[in-house]
Each structure stands twice: as C-alpha cells, then as structure tokens.
Amino acid sequence: MLDVLYFAWVRERIGEPRERVETGAATVADLVDELRAREDRYALAFSDLSALRVAVDQELAEWDSPLQGVREVAFFPPMTGG
C-alpha cells in the first residue's frame, strides 16, 4: 500500500487530499498511468506532467523514480518563490 497525497489544484481536481493506493507500479510514471486510467478526474489532474512536481517519501523526485520500498508519493504544482 502506498499513501498518495495531492496538493493545491491537483487536490481540487481529484477531490481528495490523500488516499491509500494498492499498486503494482514500478515507477512514479507507472503510478500516474494507473491513476489516469481510474477516472476522468485523475486523467484531468495528470494531463500535463510538465505542470506537476512529485516527491517520494518527502524528497523531490523524477517521474522515472522507483517505488520499491516507498511509503508516500506527493503530487503538487511547481512552487514559486519571491
């Protein structure tokens, strides 16, 4: 089981801040493909990956990051500072 967290407009599109997901995904990209296939709201939230960032166990990660041994994946828009 994997905890998946959604922040900002990702959370708004999916309608939940977090969920527990049973997955066989090997990478973050595989997980995204599984989520997209669930329902239209997931497909919409993950329609443009260039507009998203991902963290794996609270560390910034890439789409090809492995999920073996991972407990938490978080999706969020890029942060801007100033």
Order of alpha helices (4+ residues) and beta strands (2+ residues): beta-alpha-beta-alpha-alpha-beta-beta-beta
